[in-house]
Amino acid sequence: MKIAIGNDHAGPEYKKAIVDYLTSENIEVTNYGTDTADSVDYADFGHPVATDVETGAVDFGIVICGSGNGISMTVNKHAGIRAALCWTKEIAELARQHNDANILSIPARYTSIQQAVEMVKTFLNTEFEGGRHATRIAKIPC
């Protein structure tokens, strides 16, 4: 499995913990995020993640900013991207099961690092249910 990850200045510690988990699971990670708390623009790190998911270079993406909203809005502008802003593992599970989300958006200022890692685990280990959900997703324009 391959994952692209991107974050702004609110997420370096979150990204580090997530990348540590992913690499411990032998998951290949492409890192587009910043490693410092110096102010940066989340779009600069979200677009490359979305492009990798969009083109199939990776299986899933993970994006992190303070609220999770700005970077989620950014990646959702790309064709075929279904980024889900999640703040619990239960929401991450539903985002995969019902929405076939392909990018997980994490709000660093509103979740703990432990919660974020749990969301990633759940997101990556949950399958899309298809069926009536596939019909609904087909109505989302690309």
N, C-alpha and C positions, 0 to 999 in steps of 0.2 A: 504494500500500500504506500502511496505517496500523498503527502499533505503539504500545502503551502500555507504559511502563516505570516501575518502582517500586523503590525501594531504601531500606535503612536506613543508619545511620551508617557501616557498613563499605564502602559502595559508591559514594560520590559521585564519586570519580576514575574508577571503572569506568563509571559512567553517563555521565559527560562524554565519555569516549572513544567509547563506543557511540553516543551521540546525535550526536557529530561524524561518525562513519561513516555513520549512517543518513541524516542530512541531506545528506551529500555524495552519497548515492544517490537523493536526492529522495524519501525516505520520510518521511511525516508522523509526528511523534512527539508523544504526549501524555505529559507528565512528571508523575508522582505522587510522585517520590522527594524525599528531603531533599538539600540541597546542602551540608550541614555534617557534621562528625564528632561533633557533639553527640548523645548517646545518645537514641534514639527507639525505638518499638516497630514492628517489621517488619510486623505485621498492618495497621497504619494505612496502609501504602503498598501492601501486597499486595492487599487487598480491592478497591480501585478498579480495579486492573489486571485482576483476575479478572472483575469486573463488566463492564468494557468488552469483554473477549473473549466473555464469556457472552452479552451482548446483541447482539453483532455490530457494536458501535461501532468496533472495530478488528479487524484480521486476526489479529494475534498479540500476545502479551505477553512481556515480559522482566522478571524480578525478580531482585534481588541482595540477599543478606545475607552475613554472615560465613561461615557453613557452607553456605548455600543451602538447608538443611533446613527451618528454621522458616518461612521465607516460602513455600517449596514446599508444606509441609503446609497453610498458610493458604489458598493459592489453590486447592489441590485439594479443598477443602471446597465449592467452588462447582459447581453442575450443569454438566456438559459440559466441565469443565476437565481437561486432561491435561497437567499441568506435569511437566517432566523435569529433574531435577537432573543437570547435566552438568559435567564437568571437562576434557573433551577435545573437539575438533571431531568426532572419530570417534563419540563417544557422542551428540553433538548430531545427527549425521547419522542414526544408527540410531533415535534418538527420533522423528525425523520420518518416516523410511521405514517403520518397523515399528509405531510407537505413535501416529502422527498427533498428536504433541504439539503443543499450541497455545500453551504458555507455556514459555519457557526459563528455568530457574533456575540462577543462577551463584553459586558459592561464592567470594566475594572474597578470603577469607583463604587459599585453596588453589589459586588460579590467578593467572596474571599478567594484566595489562590486555591485552596482546597476545593471549594465549590466549582471553580473553573475547571480544574483537572477532572473532577467527577463528571462534569458536563461533557467534556471531551470524550472520556471513556464511554459514556452512554451514547453520545452522538455517533461515534464510530462503530459501536457494536449493535446498533438498532437498524433493522431493515425497513424499507418502505413497504407498506401493506398493499399498495395498488388498489385494485377494485374501484369502488366509488370515489376514492381519493384521486386516482389517476384521471378520472373524468373531470374532476374539479381542477386539477393542475393543468390540464389541457386548455382550460379557459383563461389561463394567465398568459398574456401576450409576451412574446420573446422580444 
